[in-house]
Amino acid sequence: LADLKAALPVDGVMLSLHGAMVAHGYDDCEGDLTHGVRELIGPDVPIAIELDLHCHLSRQFIDDVTAVVIYKEYPHIDAAPRAEELWSIMEATLDGKAKPVITMFDCRMIGVYHTTREPMISFVKKMQDAESGDGVLSVSLAHGFPWGDIPEEGTRLMVVTDGNAPLGQKVAEDLGREFWALRDVVTPIFDDLETAVGKSLNHSGKPMVLADMADNPGGGAVGDSTFITKELLDKGERNFAVGSIWDPIAVGIAISAGEGTEINLRIGGKISAESGDPLDVTATVKKIVRNCVVDGLGESKRNLGDAVCLDVDGAEIIIHSSRCQNFNPTTFTALGIDYASKKILVVKSMQHFYAAYAPIAGEVIYVAAPGTLAWDFSVMPYDKVARPVWPVDADPWATNEERPW
């Protein structure tokens, strides 16, 4: 805001934000930010925002901004085209050729929806088709961040039209009610820990990828649980690699020992009760990479900090000092691991891994292992989420009363 104030006057403001940030005393950090922008630039200067689809949409935020475009894909492989879409709306607004109006429909549901499988693939296509209609500038599904306990939590269908609120409301409600009808089939299929590991033990061919969703650092988990790793070791499996466990303490010990050294080491399970117990192993320090940079989502890069590959009787486990989820197989190759030769790859990620791993995987299994990010939203101990909302409430449409917003 200080930089914006120093730059005034401006023709417009464009921001790329996430949309679900919560801080102590602030349930809507992005809304607080955009309100500050609006107060600085006045009521007539347009504000255009690009959001992650796991965003929350508050009344204050929508009232303060001019146009919003949200990612359509999960994993988020479409950030660049959505930014271009947003710029086209902003450009038309600045040229006086468009007057964006935002309308929304509350689907009254909470969940996680992968756009890599049906019926989500077709629903995304339907949103794109709706954008070809006269006067419809953008159609977005705000999935919401289901572990965020704020009043605005939930899935909403958002439409931006060129000055036609009734049209926008109709499109939003039609698509929103259609999405509500899909609620039982848009949720991904998960396997519990024992089932997933059992399948992996009998797998052959290209690597089976086990996604440790509940310990995904990108969703707020620590990234240091060892449930899947321990289960594989206990079952006698050794042809697997784990990418990766956040443990700066173990990394420091391994670096001090040096490459080629065999050490007794306690890894993981140090930060959170949900992380479970640490895992005691006898391991050879196979490779050390200081300031290890690997590929992230799209063309981005991610820094694992200092990273170490541990060889535990043939199983290869990566530990690292900078908390980060696994986006790309370069996490393995950077540590000298031939991932293609492995029977099983364990990745700490919920869905962003999929774009890079699906092409090299024989099968992908989403594992509902224990961890911070629990998956049964019907029993989630929400305090602030506005009700009624599915699956906390079996039929949130039993009453015509709208959720507070």
C-alpha positions as CSV (number, residue, x, y, z in Angstrom):
1,L,0.0,0.0,0.0
2,A,2.9,2.3,0.7
3,D,4.3,1.7,-2.8
4,L,0.9,2.3,-4.3
5,K,0.5,5.5,-2.4
6,A,3.9,6.7,-3.7
7,A,2.9,5.9,-7.3
8,L,-0.4,7.7,-7.3
9,P,-2.2,8.6,-9.5
10,V,-2.7,5.3,-11.3
11,D,-5.1,4.3,-14.1
12,G,-5.8,0.9,-12.5
13,V,-4.6,-1.7,-10.1
14,M,-4.0,-5.4,-10.9
15,L,-3.0,-8.0,-8.3
16,S,-2.4,-11.7,-8.3
17,L,-3.4,-13.0,-4.9
18,H,-4.3,-16.4,-3.4
19,G,-7.6,-15.5,-1.7
20,A,-7.6,-17.6,1.4
21,M,-5.1,-16.0,3.7
22,V,-6.2,-15.8,7.4
23,A,-4.2,-14.2,10.2
24,H,-4.8,-13.5,13.9
25,G,-7.5,-10.8,13.9
26,Y,-8.0,-10.9,10.1
27,D,-10.3,-13.6,8.6
28,D,-10.0,-12.0,5.2
29,C,-6.5,-10.7,4.6
30,E,-7.0,-10.2,0.8
31,G,-10.2,-8.3,1.5
32,D,-8.4,-6.1,3.9
33,L,-5.7,-5.4,1.3
34,T,-8.1,-4.6,-1.5
35,H,-10.1,-2.4,0.8
36,G,-6.9,-0.5,1.5
37,V,-6.3,-0.2,-2.2
38,R,-9.8,1.1,-2.8
39,E,-9.4,3.8,-0.1
40,L,-6.2,5.0,-1.7
41,I,-7.3,5.2,-5.3
42,G,-10.9,6.2,-4.9
43,P,-14.2,4.8,-6.2
44,D,-13.6,5.2,-9.9
45,V,-10.2,3.5,-10.6
46,P,-10.6,-0.2,-11.6
47,I,-9.2,-3.0,-9.5
48,A,-8.7,-6.3,-11.2
49,I,-7.7,-9.4,-9.2
50,E,-6.5,-12.9,-10.2
51,L,-7.2,-15.5,-7.5
52,D,-6.3,-19.1,-6.8
53,L,-9.4,-21.3,-7.0
54,H,-9.0,-22.2,-3.3
55,C,-10.0,-18.7,-2.4
56,H,-12.7,-17.3,-0.1
57,L,-14.9,-14.5,-1.4
58,S,-16.1,-12.0,1.2
59,R,-18.7,-9.3,0.6
60,Q,-16.1,-6.6,1.4
61,F,-13.7,-8.0,-1.2
62,I,-16.3,-8.2,-4.0
63,D,-17.7,-4.7,-3.2
64,D,-14.2,-3.2,-3.5
65,V,-13.0,-4.8,-6.7
66,T,-14.0,-4.3,-10.3
67,A,-13.3,-7.7,-11.8
68,V,-12.0,-11.1,-10.6
69,V,-10.7,-14.0,-12.6
70,I,-10.1,-17.3,-10.8
71,Y,-7.9,-20.3,-11.9
72,K,-10.1,-23.0,-13.4
73,E,-7.7,-25.9,-13.1
74,Y,-6.5,-28.0,-10.1
75,P,-3.5,-28.5,-10.3
76,H,-3.1,-24.8,-11.2
77,I,-1.7,-25.1,-14.7
78,D,-3.7,-22.1,-16.1
79,A,-2.4,-19.2,-14.1
80,A,-0.9,-17.5,-17.2
81,P,-4.0,-17.7,-19.4
82,R,-6.2,-16.5,-16.6
83,A,-3.9,-13.5,-16.1
84,E,-4.2,-12.8,-19.8
85,E,-8.0,-13.0,-19.5
86,L,-8.0,-10.6,-16.6
87,W,-5.8,-8.1,-18.5
88,S,-8.3,-8.2,-21.5
89,I,-11.1,-7.3,-19.1
90,M,-9.0,-4.5,-17.5
91,E,-8.0,-3.2,-20.9
92,A,-11.6,-3.0,-22.1
93,T,-12.5,-1.3,-18.8
94,L,-9.8,1.3,-19.2
95,D,-10.8,1.9,-22.8
96,G,-14.5,2.4,-21.8
97,K,-15.6,-0.7,-23.7
98,A,-16.7,-2.7,-20.7
99,K,-18.3,-2.1,-17.3
100,P,-17.6,-5.3,-15.3
101,V,-20.3,-6.5,-12.9
102,I,-19.6,-9.4,-10.5
103,T,-22.4,-11.8,-9.5
104,M,-22.2,-15.0,-7.5
105,F,-24.2,-18.1,-6.4
106,D,-23.5,-19.9,-3.2
107,C,-23.4,-23.7,-3.8
108,R,-23.7,-24.3,-0.1
109,M,-21.0,-26.9,-0.1
110,I,-17.5,-27.6,1.0
111,G,-15.0,-29.9,-0.7
112,V,-12.0,-30.6,-2.8
113,Y,-12.4,-31.0,-6.5
114,H,-9.7,-32.3,-8.9
115,T,-10.1,-31.0,-12.4
116,T,-8.1,-33.9,-13.8
117,R,-11.0,-36.3,-13.7
118,E,-14.7,-36.4,-14.7
119,P,-17.1,-34.8,-14.1
120,M,-14.8,-31.8,-13.3
121,I,-13.2,-31.9,-16.8
122,S,-16.6,-31.4,-18.4
123,F,-17.7,-28.8,-15.8
124,V,-14.6,-26.7,-16.5
125,K,-15.4,-27.0,-20.2
126,K,-19.0,-25.9,-19.5
127,M,-17.8,-22.8,-17.7
128,Q,-15.5,-21.9,-20.7
129,D,-18.4,-22.4,-23.1
130,A,-20.6,-20.0,-21.0
131,E,-17.9,-17.3,-21.5
132,S,-18.6,-17.3,-25.2
133,G,-22.0,-15.9,-24.6
134,D,-22.7,-12.2,-25.3
135,G,-21.9,-10.1,-22.4
136,V,-20.3,-12.8,-20.2
137,L,-16.6,-11.8,-19.6
138,S,-15.6,-14.6,-17.2
139,V,-17.0,-17.6,-15.4
140,S,-15.2,-19.1,-12.4
141,L,-15.7,-21.7,-9.7
142,A,-14.3,-20.7,-6.4
143,H,-13.7,-24.0,-4.8
144,G,-12.9,-22.5,-1.4
145,F,-10.2,-23.7,1.1
146,P,-12.0,-26.3,3.1
147,W,-9.6,-26.2,6.1
148,G,-10.2,-22.4,6.5
149,D,-12.6,-21.7,9.3
150,I,-14.2,-18.4,8.3
151,P,-17.8,-17.4,7.7
152,E,-17.3,-17.2,3.9
153,E,-15.9,-20.7,3.6
154,G,-17.5,-22.7,0.8
155,T,-17.8,-23.2,-3.0
156,R,-19.3,-20.3,-5.1
157,L,-19.9,-19.8,-8.8
158,M,-18.8,-16.4,-9.9
159,V,-19.7,-14.6,-13.1
160,V,-18.3,-11.3,-14.5
161,T,-20.6,-9.7,-17.1
162,D,-20.4,-6.5,-19.1
163,G,-22.9,-4.4,-17.1
164,N,-25.6,-7.1,-17.0
165,A,-26.2,-8.3,-13.5
166,P,-29.4,-10.2,-14.2
167,L,-27.6,-12.3,-16.9
168,G,-24.7,-12.9,-14.6
169,Q,-26.9,-14.0,-11.8
170,K,-28.8,-16.4,-14.1
171,V,-25.6,-18.0,-15.4
172,A,-24.1,-18.2,-11.9
173,E,-27.2,-19.9,-10.5
174,D,-27.7,-22.3,-13.4
175,L,-24.1,-23.5,-13.2
176,G,-24.0,-23.4,-9.4
177,R,-27.1,-25.6,-9.0
178,E,-25.7,-28.0,-11.6
179,F,-22.5,-28.2,-9.6
180,W,-24.5,-28.8,-6.4
181,A,-26.2,-31.8,-8.1
182,L,-22.7,-33.2,-8.7
183,R,-21.6,-33.0,-5.1
184,D,-21.3,-36.8,-4.6
185,V,-19.2,-37.4,-7.7
186,V,-16.8,-34.4,-7.8
187,T,-15.0,-35.5,-4.7
188,P,-11.8,-37.5,-5.4
189,I,-11.5,-41.1,-4.5
190,F,-9.2,-41.8,-1.6
191,D,-7.6,-45.0,-0.2
192,D,-6.8,-45.4,3.5
193,L,-3.2,-46.1,4.4
194,E,-3.4,-49.8,4.6
195,T,-5.3,-50.2,1.3
196,A,-3.0,-47.9,-0.6
197,V,0.2,-49.6,0.6
198,G,-1.4,-53.0,-0.1
199,K,-2.1,-52.0,-3.7
200,S,1.5,-50.6,-4.1
201,L,3.1,-53.9,-2.9
202,N,1.5,-55.8,-5.8
203,H,2.2,-53.1,-8.4
204,S,4.4,-53.7,-11.4
205,G,5.4,-51.5,-14.4
206,K,5.9,-47.8,-14.2
207,P,6.1,-46.3,-10.7
208,M,3.0,-46.1,-8.6
209,V,2.7,-42.7,-7.1
210,L,1.3,-42.5,-3.5
211,A,0.1,-38.9,-2.7
212,D,0.4,-38.1,1.0
213,M,-2.4,-35.6,0.9
214,A,-2.9,-35.1,4.6
215,D,0.8,-34.0,5.1
216,N,0.8,-31.5,2.2
217,P,2.9,-28.4,3.1
218,G,1.0,-26.5,0.5
219,G,-2.2,-26.9,2.5
220,G,-0.7,-25.9,5.8
221,A,0.6,-29.3,7.0
222,V,4.1,-29.7,8.4
223,G,5.4,-32.1,5.8
224,D,7.3,-34.3,8.4
225,S,4.9,-37.3,8.9
226,T,6.3,-40.8,8.4
227,F,3.1,-42.9,8.3
228,I,3.4,-44.1,4.7
229,T,7.2,-44.5,4.8
230,K,7.0,-46.6,8.0
231,E,4.2,-48.7,6.6
232,L,6.2,-49.6,3.5
233,L,9.3,-50.4,5.5
234,D,7.3,-52.5,7.9
235,K,5.8,-54.5,5.0
236,G,9.3,-55.3,3.8
237,E,9.2,-53.0,0.7
238,R,12.5,-51.3,-0.3
239,N,12.1,-50.4,-3.9
240,F,10.6,-47.0,-3.2
241,A,11.6,-43.3,-2.8
242,V,10.1,-40.6,-0.6
243,G,10.0,-37.0,-1.7
244,S,10.3,-35.6,0.8
245,I,10.3,-35.1,4.6
246,W,10.9,-31.7,6.2
247,D,13.5,-32.2,9.0
248,P,16.2,-29.4,9.3
249,I,17.6,-31.2,12.4
250,A,18.2,-34.5,10.6
251,V,19.5,-32.6,7.6
252,G,22.1,-30.9,9.8
253,I,23.2,-34.2,11.3
254,A,23.5,-35.9,7.9
255,I,25.5,-33.0,6.4
256,S,27.9,-33.1,9.4
257,A,28.4,-36.8,8.9
258,G,29.1,-36.4,5.2
259,E,28.3,-38.4,2.0
260,G,29.0,-42.1,2.2
261,T,28.7,-42.2,6.0
262,E,26.3,-44.7,7.7
263,I,24.5,-43.1,10.6
264,N,21.6,-43.8,13.0
265,L,19.1,-41.1,12.5
266,R,15.7,-40.1,13.8
267,I,13.7,-38.5,10.9
268,G,10.3,-36.7,10.9
269,G,7.6,-36.6,13.5
270,K,9.1,-33.6,15.3
271,I,6.8,-30.7,14.9
272,S,3.1,-31.6,15.3
273,A,1.0,-34.1,17.1
274,E,-0.6,-34.9,13.7
275,S,2.8,-35.8,12.3
276,G,2.9,-39.0,14.3
277,D,6.0,-40.6,15.7
278,P,9.5,-40.0,14.3
279,L,11.1,-42.9,12.4
280,D,14.4,-44.3,13.6
281,V,16.6,-45.6,10.8
282,T,20.1,-46.7,10.0
283,A,20.9,-44.9,6.8
284,T,23.8,-44.2,4.4
285,V,24.1,-40.5,3.5
286,K,23.9,-41.0,-0.3
287,K,23.9,-37.4,-1.6
288,I,24.0,-33.9,-0.2
289,V,22.8,-30.9,-2.1
290,R,23.1,-27.4,-0.5
291,N,20.5,-24.8,-1.6
292,C,18.7,-27.4,-3.6
293,V,16.5,-25.8,-6.3
294,V,14.0,-28.0,-8.2
295,D,11.1,-27.4,-10.6
296,G,7.8,-26.2,-9.2
297,L,4.4,-25.8,-10.9
298,G,4.7,-24.7,-14.5
299,E,7.9,-22.7,-15.0
300,S,8.4,-21.8,-11.4
301,K,11.2,-23.0,-9.2
302,R,11.2,-24.2,-5.5
303,N,14.0,-24.2,-3.0
304,L,14.2,-27.2,-0.7
305,G,17.0,-25.6,1.2
306,D,19.7,-28.1,2.1
307,A,18.6,-31.6,1.0
308,V,19.9,-35.1,1.7
309,C,19.2,-38.4,0.1
310,L,19.3,-41.2,2.7
311,D,19.6,-44.8,1.6
312,V,17.7,-47.1,4.1
313,D,18.5,-50.6,3.0
314,G,17.7,-49.7,-0.6
315,A,14.8,-47.4,0.1
316,E,15.7,-43.8,-0.7
317,I,14.3,-41.0,1.5
318,I,14.8,-37.3,0.9
319,I,15.0,-35.0,3.9
320,H,15.3,-31.2,3.5
321,S,15.5,-28.0,5.5
322,S,13.1,-25.7,3.7
323,R,9.4,-26.7,3.9
324,C,7.9,-27.3,0.5
325,Q,5.5,-29.7,-1.3
326,N,6.6,-32.0,-4.1
327,F,5.6,-30.6,-7.5
328,N,7.9,-32.3,-9.9
329,P,10.1,-35.4,-10.4
330,T,13.2,-33.2,-10.4
331,T,12.8,-33.4,-6.6
332,F,14.1,-36.9,-7.0
333,T,16.7,-36.4,-9.8
334,A,18.3,-33.5,-8.0
335,L,19.2,-35.9,-5.2
336,G,20.5,-38.6,-7.6
337,I,17.4,-40.8,-7.5
338,D,16.4,-42.7,-10.6
339,Y,12.7,-42.4,-10.0
340,A,11.8,-44.4,-13.2
341,S,13.4,-47.5,-11.7
342,K,11.3,-47.3,-8.5
343,K,8.3,-49.4,-7.8
344,I,6.7,-46.7,-5.6
345,L,7.1,-42.9,-5.3
346,V,5.8,-41.2,-2.2
347,V,5.1,-37.5,-2.7
348,K,4.1,-34.9,-0.1
349,S,1.4,-33.2,-2.2
350,M,-2.3,-33.1,-2.6
351,Q,-2.8,-32.5,-6.3
352,H,-0.2,-30.1,-7.7
353,F,2.2,-33.0,-8.2
354,Y,-0.3,-34.5,-10.8
355,A,0.6,-32.4,-13.8
356,A,4.3,-33.6,-13.8
357,Y,3.9,-37.0,-12.3
358,A,0.9,-38.5,-14.2
359,P,2.8,-38.9,-17.4
360,I,5.5,-41.0,-15.7
361,A,3.3,-42.9,-13.4
362,G,1.7,-46.4,-13.8
363,E,-1.0,-45.4,-11.4
364,V,-1.7,-42.5,-9.0
365,I,-3.3,-43.2,-5.6
366,Y,-4.5,-40.5,-3.3
367,V,-3.8,-41.7,0.3
368,A,-5.9,-40.6,3.2
369,A,-3.2,-41.3,5.7
370,P,-3.3,-39.7,9.1
371,G,-2.2,-36.1,9.2
372,T,-3.1,-32.4,9.6
373,L,-5.3,-32.1,6.6
374,A,-8.3,-34.4,7.6
375,W,-10.7,-35.2,4.8
376,D,-14.0,-35.8,6.4
377,F,-15.5,-32.3,6.2
378,S,-18.8,-33.5,7.7
379,V,-17.2,-33.7,11.1
380,M,-14.7,-30.9,10.8
381,P,-14.9,-28.8,14.0
382,Y,-15.7,-25.5,12.3
383,D,-16.5,-22.6,14.6
384,K,-17.0,-19.7,12.2
385,V,-18.3,-21.3,8.9
386,A,-21.7,-19.9,8.0
387,R,-24.4,-22.6,8.0
388,P,-26.2,-24.5,6.5
389,V,-23.5,-26.0,4.3
390,W,-22.9,-29.5,3.0
391,P,-21.6,-32.0,4.1
392,V,-21.8,-30.5,7.6
393,D,-25.5,-30.2,7.0
394,A,-27.1,-33.1,4.9
395,D,-29.5,-30.8,3.1
396,P,-28.5,-27.1,3.2
397,W,-31.3,-26.3,0.7
398,A,-34.0,-27.6,3.1
399,T,-34.5,-24.0,4.1
400,N,-34.7,-21.0,1.8
401,E,-32.7,-19.0,4.2
402,E,-29.4,-17.9,2.6
403,R,-26.1,-18.4,4.4
404,P,-24.8,-15.1,6.0
405,W,-22.4,-13.4,3.6
